Amino acid sequence: MYLPIGGDMAVRTSSILGIFDLDNTTCSPRTREFLRRAEENGETVASTEELPKSFLLTAEFGMSRVYFSQFSPITLEKRLDTAQK
């Protein structure tokens, strides 16, 4: 199953490790460093050009990716629940 994350993008639900609120988590220097390194390594993907509200951490085929989404984590979690039913 796939979770729509904005624009024309969707991620495989089985690859999602976590859904995070961008405003709350970027208060931590560790999270900012993690996101900076992911961007430097080309592991980030923006679902749209709108201001992101959340990010999803995924792992699939031995590769990790960070997807930025315009939707709030609550919206994504509701969509995830619906997709899994």
PDB file with one MODEL, atoms N, CA, C and O in Angstrom:
MODEL        1
ATOM      1  N   MET A   1       0.836  -1.167   0.000  1.00  0.00           N
ATOM      2  CA  MET A   1       0.000   0.000   0.000  1.00  0.00           C
ATOM      3  C   MET A   1       0.886   1.238   0.000  1.00  0.00           C
ATOM      4  O   MET A   1       2.054   1.190   0.387  1.00  0.00           O
ATOM      5  N   TYR A   2       0.306   2.336  -0.441  1.00  0.00           N
ATOM      6  CA  TYR A   2       1.046   3.586  -0.552  1.00  0.00           C
ATOM      7  C   TYR A   2       0.342   4.694   0.203  1.00  0.00           C
ATOM      8  O   TYR A   2      -0.884   4.719   0.308  1.00  0.00           O
ATOM      9  N   LEU A   3       1.147   5.616   0.732  1.00  0.00           N
ATOM     10  CA  LEU A   3       0.638   6.775   1.458  1.00  0.00           C
ATOM     11  C   LEU A   3       0.882   8.019   0.622  1.00  0.00           C
ATOM     12  O   LEU A   3       2.035   8.355   0.354  1.00  0.00           O
ATOM     13  N   PRO A   4      -0.191   8.728   0.194  1.00  0.00           N
ATOM     14  CA  PRO A   4      -0.002   9.980  -0.538  1.00  0.00           C
ATOM     15  C   PRO A   4       0.557  11.044   0.408  1.00  0.00           C
ATOM     16  O   PRO A   4       0.009  11.259   1.490  1.00  0.00           O
ATOM     17  N   ILE A   5       1.643  11.710   0.008  1.00  0.00           N
ATOM     18  CA  ILE A   5       2.288  12.687   0.899  1.00  0.00           C
ATOM     19  C   ILE A   5       2.256  14.105   0.347  1.00  0.00           C
ATOM     20  O   ILE A   5       2.825  15.015   0.950  1.00  0.00           O
ATOM     21  N   GLY A   6       1.607  14.302  -0.778  1.00  0.00           N
ATOM     22  CA  GLY A   6       1.508  15.639  -1.360  1.00  0.00           C
ATOM     23  C   GLY A   6       1.974  15.644  -2.791  1.00  0.00           C
ATOM     24  O   GLY A   6       2.763  14.798  -3.211  1.00  0.00           O
ATOM     25  N   GLY A   7       1.476  16.606  -3.532  1.00  0.00           N
ATOM     26  CA  GLY A   7       1.801  16.648  -4.954  1.00  0.00           C
ATOM     27  C   GLY A   7       1.358  15.351  -5.604  1.00  0.00           C
ATOM     28  O   GLY A   7       0.252  14.869  -5.357  1.00  0.00           O
ATOM     29  N   ASP A   8       2.209  14.797  -6.422  1.00  0.00           N
ATOM     30  CA  ASP A   8       1.922  13.515  -7.061  1.00  0.00           C
ATOM     31  C   ASP A   8       2.724  12.389  -6.429  1.00  0.00           C
ATOM     32  O   ASP A   8       2.928  11.347  -7.051  1.00  0.00           O
ATOM     33  N   MET A   9       3.178  12.590  -5.209  1.00  0.00           N
ATOM     34  CA  MET A   9       4.057  11.609  -4.572  1.00  0.00           C
ATOM     35  C   MET A   9       3.321  10.740  -3.567  1.00  0.00           C
ATOM     36  O   MET A   9       2.364  11.158  -2.916  1.00  0.00           O
ATOM     37  N   ALA A  10       3.812   9.511  -3.471  1.00  0.00           N
ATOM     38  CA  ALA A  10       3.325   8.556  -2.480  1.00  0.00           C
ATOM     39  C   ALA A  10       4.508   7.683  -2.088  1.00  0.00           C
ATOM     40  O   ALA A  10       5.405   7.440  -2.895  1.00  0.00           O
ATOM     41  N   VAL A  11       4.505   7.212  -0.840  1.00  0.00           N
ATOM     42  CA  VAL A  11       5.567   6.315  -0.381  1.00  0.00           C
ATOM     43  C   VAL A  11       4.942   4.996   0.061  1.00  0.00           C
ATOM     44  O   VAL A  11       3.794   4.943   0.504  1.00  0.00           O
ATOM     45  N   ARG A  12       5.713   3.962  -0.070  1.00  0.00           N
ATOM     46  CA  ARG A  12       5.248   2.632   0.335  1.00  0.00           C
ATOM     47  C   ARG A  12       5.107   2.612   1.861  1.00  0.00           C
ATOM     48  O   ARG A  12       6.048   2.961   2.574  1.00  0.00           O
ATOM     49  N   THR A  13       3.952   2.210   2.356  1.00  0.00           N
ATOM     50  CA  THR A  13       3.694   2.240   3.799  1.00  0.00           C
ATOM     51  C   THR A  13       4.640   1.328   4.570  1.00  0.00           C
ATOM     52  O   THR A  13       4.991   1.632   5.710  1.00  0.00           O
ATOM     53  N   SER A  14       5.054   0.233   3.978  1.00  0.00           N
ATOM     54  CA  SER A  14       5.945  -0.694   4.685  1.00  0.00           C
ATOM     55  C   SER A  14       7.356  -0.140   4.854  1.00  0.00           C
ATOM     56  O   SER A  14       8.130  -0.673   5.649  1.00  0.00           O
ATOM     57  N   SER A  15       7.705   0.913   4.128  1.00  0.00           N
ATOM     58  CA  SER A  15       9.045   1.484   4.232  1.00  0.00           C
ATOM     59  C   SER A  15       9.125   2.636   5.235  1.00  0.00           C
ATOM     60  O   SER A  15      10.220   3.112   5.532  1.00  0.00           O
ATOM     61  N   ILE A  16       7.989   3.089   5.760  1.00  0.00           N
ATOM     62  CA  ILE A  16       7.970   4.244   6.665  1.00  0.00           C
ATOM     63  C   ILE A  16       8.477   3.843   8.052  1.00  0.00           C
ATOM     64  O   ILE A  16       7.951   2.930   8.688  1.00  0.00           O
ATOM     65  N   LEU A  17       9.514   4.553   8.497  1.00  0.00           N
ATOM     66  CA  LEU A  17      10.049   4.344   9.841  1.00  0.00           C
ATOM     67  C   LEU A  17       9.464   5.335  10.834  1.00  0.00           C
ATOM     68  O   LEU A  17       9.335   5.029  12.019  1.00  0.00           O
ATOM     69  N   GLY A  18       9.113   6.512  10.356  1.00  0.00           N
ATOM     70  CA  GLY A  18       8.545   7.516  11.246  1.00  0.00           C
ATOM     71  C   GLY A  18       8.009   8.706  10.491  1.00  0.00           C
ATOM     72  O   GLY A  18       8.442   9.006   9.378  1.00  0.00           O
ATOM     73  N   ILE A  19       7.050   9.388  11.118  1.00  0.00           N
ATOM     74  CA  ILE A  19       6.483  10.626  10.602  1.00  0.00           C
ATOM     75  C   ILE A  19       6.702  11.668  11.686  1.00  0.00           C
ATOM     76  O   ILE A  19       6.321  11.459  12.838  1.00  0.00           O
ATOM     77  N   PHE A  20       7.321  12.801  11.318  1.00  0.00           N
ATOM     78  CA  PHE A  20       7.748  13.775  12.309  1.00  0.00           C
ATOM     79  C   PHE A  20       7.246  15.171  11.973  1.00  0.00           C
ATOM     80  O   PHE A  20       7.186  15.558  10.806  1.00  0.00           O
ATOM     81  N   ASP A  21       6.888  15.920  13.005  1.00  0.00           N
ATOM     82  CA  ASP A  21       6.493  17.315  12.870  1.00  0.00           C
ATOM     83  C   ASP A  21       7.761  18.145  12.691  1.00  0.00           C
ATOM     84  O   ASP A  21       8.660  18.092  13.530  1.00  0.00           O
ATOM     85  N   LEU A  22       7.836  18.892  11.630  1.00  0.00           N
ATOM     86  CA  LEU A  22       9.046  19.645  11.319  1.00  0.00           C
ATOM     87  C   LEU A  22       9.313  20.757  12.331  1.00  0.00           C
ATOM     88  O   LEU A  22      10.463  20.974  12.713  1.00  0.00           O
ATOM     89  N   ASP A  23       8.268  21.468  12.774  1.00  0.00           N
ATOM     90  CA  ASP A  23       8.457  22.560  13.732  1.00  0.00           C
ATOM     91  C   ASP A  23       8.977  22.062  15.078  1.00  0.00           C
ATOM     92  O   ASP A  23       9.884  22.660  15.657  1.00  0.00           O
ATOM     93  N   ASN A  24       8.406  20.974  15.570  1.00  0.00           N
ATOM     94  CA  ASN A  24       8.795  20.468  16.892  1.00  0.00           C
ATOM     95  C   ASN A  24      10.154  19.783  16.893  1.00  0.00           C
ATOM     96  O   ASN A  24      10.920  19.938  17.845  1.00  0.00           O
ATOM     97  N   THR A  25      10.462  19.041  15.860  1.00  0.00           N
ATOM     98  CA  THR A  25      11.697  18.258  15.880  1.00  0.00           C
ATOM     99  C   THR A  25      12.933  19.064  15.527  1.00  0.00           C
ATOM    100  O   THR A  25      14.033  18.709  15.950  1.00  0.00           O
ATOM    101  N   THR A  26      12.784  20.140  14.764  1.00  0.00           N
ATOM    102  CA  THR A  26      13.965  20.905  14.376  1.00  0.00           C
ATOM    103  C   THR A  26      14.457  21.821  15.489  1.00  0.00           C
ATOM    104  O   THR A  26      15.420  22.563  15.294  1.00  0.00           O
ATOM    105  N   CYS A  27      13.817  21.780  16.641  1.00  0.00           N
ATOM    106  CA  CYS A  27      14.338  22.486  17.814  1.00  0.00           C
ATOM    107  C   CYS A  27      15.608  21.797  18.310  1.00  0.00           C
ATOM    108  O   CYS A  27      16.462  22.429  18.932  1.00  0.00           O
ATOM    109  N   SER A  28      15.724  20.523  18.038  1.00  0.00           N
ATOM    110  CA  SER A  28      16.877  19.745  18.492  1.00  0.00           C
ATOM    111  C   SER A  28      18.046  19.906  17.521  1.00  0.00           C
ATOM    112  O   SER A  28      17.866  19.777  16.310  1.00  0.00           O
ATOM    113  N   PRO A  29      19.252  20.190  18.047  1.00  0.00           N
ATOM    114  CA  PRO A  29      20.429  20.276  17.173  1.00  0.00           C
ATOM    115  C   PRO A  29      20.727  18.949  16.472  1.00  0.00           C
ATOM    116  O   PRO A  29      21.239  18.940  15.352  1.00  0.00           O
ATOM    117  N   ARG A  30      20.414  17.851  17.112  1.00  0.00           N
ATOM    118  CA  ARG A  30      20.661  16.535  16.501  1.00  0.00           C
ATOM    119  C   ARG A  30      19.791  16.322  15.264  1.00  0.00           C
ATOM    120  O   ARG A  30      20.251  15.797  14.251  1.00  0.00           O
ATOM    121  N   THR A  31      18.536  16.735  15.362  1.00  0.00           N
ATOM    122  CA  THR A  31      17.645  16.591  14.209  1.00  0.00           C
ATOM    123  C   THR A  31      18.091  17.506  13.081  1.00  0.00           C
ATOM    124  O   THR A  31      18.110  17.094  11.921  1.00  0.00           O
ATOM    125  N   ARG A  32      18.448  18.738  13.404  1.00  0.00           N
ATOM    126  CA  ARG A  32      18.934  19.658  12.365  1.00  0.00           C
ATOM    127  C   ARG A  32      20.177  19.087  11.689  1.00  0.00           C
ATOM    128  O   ARG A  32      20.316  19.185  10.470  1.00  0.00           O
ATOM    129  N   GLU A  33      21.075  18.495  12.460  1.00  0.00           N
ATOM    130  CA  GLU A  33      22.283  17.886  11.892  1.00  0.00           C
ATOM    131  C   GLU A  33      21.923  16.689  11.017  1.00  0.00           C
ATOM    132  O   GLU A  33      22.489  16.512   9.938  1.00  0.00           O
ATOM    133  N   PHE A  34      20.989  15.873  11.480  1.00  0.00           N
ATOM    134  CA  PHE A  34      20.544  14.718  10.694  1.00  0.00           C
ATOM    135  C   PHE A  34      19.981  15.169   9.347  1.00  0.00           C
ATOM    136  O   PHE A  34      20.331  14.609   8.309  1.00  0.00           O
ATOM    137  N   LEU A  35      19.113  16.176   9.363  1.00  0.00           N
ATOM    138  CA  LEU A  35      18.505  16.665   8.129  1.00  0.00           C
ATOM    139  C   LEU A  35      19.547  17.320   7.222  1.00  0.00           C
ATOM    140  O   LEU A  35      19.475  17.181   6.001  1.00  0.00           O
ATOM    141  N   ARG A  36      20.505  18.026   7.800  1.00  0.00           N
ATOM    142  CA  ARG A  36      21.566  18.646   7.011  1.00  0.00           C
ATOM    143  C   ARG A  36      22.392  17.586   6.285  1.00  0.00           C
ATOM    144  O   ARG A  36      22.685  17.716   5.097  1.00  0.00           O
ATOM    145  N   ARG A  37      22.759  16.541   7.015  1.00  0.00           N
ATOM    146  CA  ARG A  37      23.539  15.456   6.403  1.00  0.00           C
ATOM    147  C   ARG A  37      22.744  14.711   5.330  1.00  0.00           C
ATOM    148  O   ARG A  37      23.285  14.351   4.284  1.00  0.00           O
ATOM    149  N   ALA A  38      21.475  14.486   5.595  1.00  0.00           N
ATOM    150  CA  ALA A  38      20.628  13.815   4.603  1.00  0.00           C
ATOM    151  C   ALA A  38      20.570  14.643   3.326  1.00  0.00           C
ATOM    152  O   ALA A  38      20.616  14.093   2.225  1.00  0.00           O
ATOM    153  N   GLU A  39      20.471  15.949   3.465  1.00  0.00           N
ATOM    154  CA  GLU A  39      20.431  16.805   2.285  1.00  0.00           C
ATOM    155  C   GLU A  39      21.767  16.785   1.546  1.00  0.00           C
ATOM    156  O   GLU A  39      21.796  16.723   0.317  1.00  0.00           O
ATOM    157  N   GLU A  40      22.864  16.838   2.285  1.00  0.00           N
ATOM    158  CA  GLU A  40      24.194  16.780   1.666  1.00  0.00           C
ATOM    159  C   GLU A  40      24.406  15.481   0.900  1.00  0.00           C
ATOM    160  O   GLU A  40      25.063  15.470  -0.141  1.00  0.00           O
ATOM    161  N   ASN A  41      23.851  14.386   1.414  1.00  0.00           N
ATOM    162  CA  ASN A  41      24.011  13.074   0.791  1.00  0.00           C
ATOM    163  C   ASN A  41      22.971  12.784  -0.296  1.00  0.00           C
ATOM    164  O   ASN A  41      22.953  11.693  -0.867  1.00  0.00           O
ATOM    165  N   GLY A  42      22.115  13.757  -0.575  1.00  0.00           N
ATOM    166  CA  GLY A  42      21.098  13.563  -1.605  1.00  0.00           C
ATOM    167  C   GLY A  42      19.988  12.620  -1.198  1.00  0.00           C
ATOM    168  O   GLY A  42      19.378  11.977  -2.052  1.00  0.00           O
ATOM    169  N   GLU A  43      19.714  12.526   0.092  1.00  0.00           N
ATOM    170  CA  GLU A  43      18.701  11.607   0.601  1.00  0.00           C
ATOM    171  C   GLU A  43      17.374  12.287   0.912  1.00  0.00           C
ATOM    172  O   GLU A  43      16.494  11.669   1.512  1.00  0.00           O
ATOM    173  N   THR A  44      17.211  13.553   0.513  1.00  0.00           N
ATOM    174  CA  THR A  44      15.966  14.265   0.795  1.00  0.00           C
ATOM    175  C   THR A  44      15.159  14.440  -0.482  1.00  0.00           C
ATOM    176  O   THR A  44      15.706  14.595  -1.573  1.00  0.00           O
ATOM    177  N   VAL A  45      13.827  14.409  -0.312  1.00  0.00           N
ATOM    178  CA  VAL A  45      12.909  14.569  -1.434  1.00  0.00           C
ATOM    179  C   VAL A  45      11.777  15.482  -0.968  1.00  0.00           C
ATOM    180  O   VAL A  45      11.166  15.239   0.072  1.00  0.00           O
ATOM    181  N   ALA A  46      11.502  16.531  -1.740  1.00  0.00           N
ATOM    182  CA  ALA A  46      10.379  17.418  -1.435  1.00  0.00           C
ATOM    183  C   ALA A  46       9.185  16.995  -2.278  1.00  0.00           C
ATOM    184  O   ALA A  46       9.292  16.856  -3.496  1.00  0.00           O
ATOM    185  N   SER A  47       8.052  16.792  -1.623  1.00  0.00           N
ATOM    186  CA  SER A  47       6.867  16.341  -2.365  1.00  0.00           C
ATOM    187  C   SER A  47       6.233  17.472  -3.156  1.00  0.00           C
ATOM    188  O   SER A  47       5.645  17.226  -4.209  1.00  0.00           O
ATOM    189  N   THR A  48       6.336  18.701  -2.678  1.00  0.00           N
ATOM    190  CA  THR A  48       5.845  19.872  -3.406  1.00  0.00           C
ATOM    191  C   THR A  48       6.755  21.044  -3.081  1.00  0.00           C
ATOM    192  O   THR A  48       7.681  20.925  -2.278  1.00  0.00           O
ATOM    193  N   GLU A  49       6.485  22.157  -3.702  1.00  0.00           N
ATOM    194  CA  GLU A  49       7.275  23.354  -3.432  1.00  0.00           C
ATOM    195  C   GLU A  49       6.687  24.173  -2.289  1.00  0.00           C
ATOM    196  O   GLU A  49       7.243  25.212  -1.934  1.00  0.00           O
ATOM    197  N   GLU A  50       5.589  23.736  -1.714  1.00  0.00           N
ATOM    198  CA  GLU A  50       4.983  24.432  -0.585  1.00  0.00           C
ATOM    199  C   GLU A  50       5.838  24.244   0.664  1.00  0.00           C
ATOM    200  O   GLU A  50       6.672  23.341   0.727  1.00  0.00           O
ATOM    201  N   LEU A  51       5.625  25.092   1.640  1.00  0.00           N
ATOM    202  CA  LEU A  51       6.357  25.013   2.897  1.00  0.00           C
ATOM    203  C   LEU A  51       6.050  23.687   3.590  1.00  0.00           C
ATOM    204  O   LEU A  51       4.884  23.390   3.848  1.00  0.00           O
ATOM    205  N   PRO A  52       7.071  22.883   3.898  1.00  0.00           N
ATOM    206  CA  PRO A  52       6.807  21.582   4.532  1.00  0.00           C
ATOM    207  C   PRO A  52       6.388  21.730   5.989  1.00  0.00           C
ATOM    208  O   PRO A  52       6.852  22.621   6.700  1.00  0.00           O
ATOM    209  N   LYS A  53       5.503  20.839   6.412  1.00  0.00           N
ATOM    210  CA  LYS A  53       5.051  20.799   7.801  1.00  0.00           C
ATOM    211  C   LYS A  53       5.560  19.552   8.508  1.00  0.00           C
ATOM    212  O   LYS A  53       5.579  19.491   9.738  1.00  0.00           O
ATOM    213  N   SER A  54       5.972  18.556   7.726  1.00  0.00           N
ATOM    214  CA  SER A  54       6.416  17.305   8.328  1.00  0.00           C
ATOM    215  C   SER A  54       7.461  16.657   7.437  1.00  0.00           C
ATOM    216  O   SER A  54       7.676  17.056   6.293  1.00  0.00           O
ATOM    217  N   PHE A  55       8.108  15.636   8.007  1.00  0.00           N
ATOM    218  CA  PHE A  55       8.984  14.804   7.186  1.00  0.00           C
ATOM    219  C   PHE A  55       8.806  13.358   7.578  1.00  0.00           C
ATOM    220  O   PHE A  55       8.498  13.035   8.725  1.00  0.00           O
ATOM    221  N   LEU A  56       9.007  12.489   6.594  1.00  0.00           N
ATOM    222  CA  LEU A  56       8.896  11.053   6.792  1.00  0.00           C
ATOM    223  C   LEU A  56      10.273  10.449   6.593  1.00  0.00           C
ATOM    224  O   LEU A  56      10.979  10.794   5.645  1.00  0.00           O
ATOM    225  N   LEU A  57      10.648   9.566   7.470  1.00  0.00           N
ATOM    226  CA  LEU A  57      11.887   8.819   7.327  1.00  0.00           C
ATOM    227  C   LEU A  57      11.521   7.436   6.822  1.00  0.00           C
ATOM    228  O   LEU A  57      10.695   6.740   7.413  1.00  0.00           O
ATOM    229  N   THR A  58      12.153   7.045   5.712  1.00  0.00           N
ATOM    230  CA  THR A  58      11.866   5.739   5.126  1.00  0.00           C
ATOM    231  C   THR A  58      13.159   4.966   4.901  1.00  0.00           C
ATOM    232  O   THR A  58      14.237   5.548   4.785  1.00  0.00           O
ATOM    233  N   ALA A  59      13.032   3.668   4.844  1.00  0.00           N
ATOM    234  CA  ALA A  59      14.158   2.793   4.506  1.00  0.00           C
ATOM    235  C   ALA A  59      13.632   1.696   3.601  1.00  0.00           C
ATOM    236  O   ALA A  59      12.668   1.002   3.925  1.00  0.00           O
ATOM    237  N   GLU A  60      14.287   1.558   2.462  1.00  0.00           N
ATOM    238  CA  GLU A  60      13.863   0.553   1.505  1.00  0.00           C
ATOM    239  C   GLU A  60      15.044   0.212   0.606  1.00  0.00           C
ATOM    240  O   GLU A  60      15.762   1.099   0.144  1.00  0.00           O
ATOM    241  N   PHE A  61      15.235  -1.057   0.366  1.00  0.00           N
ATOM    242  CA  PHE A  61      16.329  -1.541  -0.478  1.00  0.00           C
ATOM    243  C   PHE A  61      17.694  -1.073   0.037  1.00  0.00           C
ATOM    244  O   PHE A  61      18.598  -0.790  -0.750  1.00  0.00           O
ATOM    245  N   GLY A  62      17.832  -0.995   1.354  1.00  0.00           N
ATOM    246  CA  GLY A  62      19.097  -0.611   1.963  1.00  0.00           C
ATOM    247  C   GLY A  62      19.407   0.871   1.900  1.00  0.00           C
ATOM    248  O   GLY A  62      20.520   1.282   2.229  1.00  0.00           O
ATOM    249  N   MET A  63      18.452   1.678   1.487  1.00  0.00           N
ATOM    250  CA  MET A  63      18.666   3.116   1.377  1.00  0.00           C
ATOM    251  C   MET A  63      17.649   3.857   2.241  1.00  0.00           C
ATOM    252  O   MET A  63      16.481   3.476   2.309  1.00  0.00           O
ATOM    253  N   SER A  64      18.106   4.911   2.895  1.00  0.00           N
ATOM    254  CA  SER A  64      17.175   5.733   3.660  1.00  0.00           C
ATOM    255  C   SER A  64      16.877   7.001   2.876  1.00  0.00           C
ATOM    256  O   SER A  64      17.718   7.502   2.131  1.00  0.00           O
ATOM    257  N   ARG A  65      15.673   7.506   3.058  1.00  0.00           N
ATOM    258  CA  ARG A  65      15.231   8.741   2.413  1.00  0.00           C
ATOM    259  C   ARG A  65      14.438   9.557   3.425  1.00  0.00           C
ATOM    260  O   ARG A  65      13.785   9.019   4.319  1.00  0.00           O
ATOM    261  N   VAL A  66      14.516  10.872   3.254  1.00  0.00           N
ATOM    262  CA  VAL A  66      13.712  11.795   4.038  1.00  0.00           C
ATOM    263  C   VAL A  66      12.799  12.519   3.059  1.00  0.00           C
ATOM    264  O   VAL A  66      13.267  13.229   2.170  1.00  0.00           O
ATOM    265  N   TYR A  67      11.505  12.338   3.226  1.00  0.00           N
ATOM    266  CA  TYR A  67      10.510  12.987   2.377  1.00  0.00           C
ATOM    267  C   TYR A  67       9.874  14.129   3.145  1.00  0.00           C
ATOM    268  O   TYR A  67       9.365  13.926   4.247  1.00  0.00           O
ATOM    269  N   PHE A  68       9.896  15.329   2.578  1.00  0.00           N
ATOM    270  CA  PHE A  68       9.240  16.482   3.183  1.00  0.00           C
ATOM    271  C   PHE A  68       7.840  16.586   2.603  1.00  0.00           C
ATOM    272  O   PHE A  68       7.640  16.440   1.397  1.00  0.00           O
ATOM    273  N   SER A  69       6.864  16.843   3.485  1.00  0.00           N
ATOM    274  CA  SER A  69       5.469  16.892   3.069  1.00  0.00           C
ATOM    275  C   SER A  69       4.820  18.183   3.529  1.00  0.00           C
ATOM    276  O   SER A  69       5.152  18.722   4.585  1.00  0.00           O
ATOM    277  N   GLN A  70       3.896  18.668   2.727  1.00  0.00           N
ATOM    278  CA  GLN A  70       3.134  19.866   3.069  1.00  0.00           C
ATOM    279  C   GLN A  70       2.063  19.573   4.108  1.00  0.00           C
ATOM    280  O   GLN A  70       1.476  20.497   4.671  1.00  0.00           O
ATOM    281  N   PHE A  71       1.805  18.301   4.366  1.00  0.00           N
ATOM    282  CA  PHE A  71       0.750  17.915   5.302  1.00  0.00           C
ATOM    283  C   PHE A  71       1.299  17.758   6.711  1.00  0.00           C
ATOM    284  O   PHE A  71       2.472  17.442   6.908  1.00  0.00           O
ATOM    285  N   SER A  72       0.435  17.984   7.679  1.00  0.00           N
ATOM    286  CA  SER A  72       0.824  17.807   9.075  1.00  0.00           C
ATOM    287  C   SER A  72       0.972  16.317   9.384  1.00  0.00           C
ATOM    288  O   SER A  72       0.399  15.481   8.685  1.00  0.00           O
ATOM    289  N   PRO A  73       1.729  15.984  10.418  1.00  0.00           N
ATOM    290  CA  PRO A  73       1.863  14.573  10.796  1.00  0.00           C
ATOM    291  C   PRO A  73       0.521  13.921  11.127  1.00  0.00           C
ATOM    292  O   PRO A  73       0.322  12.738  10.850  1.00  0.00           O
ATOM    293  N   ILE A  74      -0.391  14.680  11.711  1.00  0.00           N
ATOM    294  CA  ILE A  74      -1.706  14.133  12.060  1.00  0.00           C
ATOM    295  C   ILE A  74      -2.466  13.733  10.795  1.00  0.00           C
ATOM    296  O   ILE A  74      -3.080  12.666  10.747  1.00  0.00           O
ATOM    297  N   THR A  75      -2.424  14.584   9.778  1.00  0.00           N
ATOM    298  CA  THR A  75      -3.077  14.274   8.506  1.00  0.00           C
ATOM    299  C   THR A  75      -2.469  13.032   7.871  1.00  0.00           C
ATOM    300  O   THR A  75      -3.190  12.168   7.372  1.00  0.00           O
ATOM    301  N   LEU A  76      -1.147  12.943   7.888  1.00  0.00           N
ATOM    302  CA  LEU A  76      -0.474  11.784   7.302  1.00  0.00           C
ATOM    303  C   LEU A  76      -0.799  10.507   8.069  1.00  0.00           C
ATOM    304  O   LEU A  76      -0.988   9.449   7.468  1.00  0.00           O
ATOM    305  N   GLU A  77      -0.864  10.604   9.392  1.00  0.00           N
ATOM    306  CA  GLU A  77      -1.202   9.421  10.189  1.00  0.00           C
ATOM    307  C   GLU A  77      -2.632   8.958   9.914  1.00  0.00           C
ATOM    308  O   GLU A  77      -2.895   7.756   9.865  1.00  0.00           O
ATOM    309  N   LYS A  78      -3.557   9.904   9.734  1.00  0.00           N
ATOM    310  CA  LYS A  78      -4.933   9.535   9.388  1.00  0.00           C
ATOM    311  C   LYS A  78      -4.978   8.850   8.025  1.00  0.00           C
ATOM    312  O   LYS A  78      -5.680   7.855   7.847  1.00  0.00           O
ATOM    313  N   ARG A  79      -4.224   9.389   7.061  1.00  0.00           N
ATOM    314  CA  ARG A  79      -4.161   8.762   5.745  1.00  0.00           C
ATOM    315  C   ARG A  79      -3.532   7.374   5.825  1.00  0.00           C
ATOM    316  O   ARG A  79      -3.947   6.455   5.120  1.00  0.00           O
ATOM    317  N   LEU A  80      -2.534   7.230   6.683  1.00  0.00           N
ATOM    318  CA  LEU A  80      -1.886   5.941   6.868  1.00  0.00           C
ATOM    319  C   LEU A  80      -2.865   4.924   7.442  1.00  0.00           C
ATOM    320  O   LEU A  80      -2.922   3.782   6.985  1.00  0.00           O
ATOM    321  N   ASP A  81      -3.631   5.341   8.440  1.00  0.00           N
ATOM    322  CA  ASP A  81      -4.641   4.454   9.022  1.00  0.00           C
ATOM    323  C   ASP A  81      -5.656   4.027   7.971  1.00  0.00           C
ATOM    324  O   ASP A  81      -6.041   2.859   7.914  1.00  0.00           O
ATOM    325  N   THR A  82      -6.089   4.968   7.142  1.00  0.00           N
ATOM    326  CA  THR A  82      -7.058   4.665   6.084  1.00  0.00           C
ATOM    327  C   THR A  82      -6.459   3.728   5.046  1.00  0.00           C
ATOM    328  O   THR A  82      -7.136   2.818   4.567  1.00  0.00           O
ATOM    329  N   ALA A  83      -5.198   3.942   4.696  1.00  0.00           N
ATOM    330  CA  ALA A  83      -4.533   3.124   3.673  1.00  0.00           C
ATOM    331  C   ALA A  83      -4.345   1.682   4.152  1.00  0.00           C
ATOM    332  O   ALA A  83      -4.352   0.752   3.345  1.00  0.00           O
ATOM    333  N   GLN A  84      -4.179   1.499   5.449  1.00  0.00           N
ATOM    334  CA  GLN A  84      -3.921   0.162   5.984  1.00  0.00           C
ATOM    335  C   GLN A  84      -5.199  -0.624   6.227  1.00  0.00           C
ATOM    336  O   GLN A  84      -5.130  -1.813   6.539  1.00  0.00           O
ATOM    337  N   LYS A  85      -6.357  -0.002   6.096  1.00  0.00           N
ATOM    338  CA  LYS A  85      -7.620  -0.711   6.316  1.00  0.00           C
ATOM    339  C   LYS A  85      -8.104  -1.364   5.077  1.00  0.00           C
ATOM    340  O   LYS A  85      -9.155  -2.005   5.086  1.00  0.00           O
TER     341      LYS A  85
ENDMDL
END
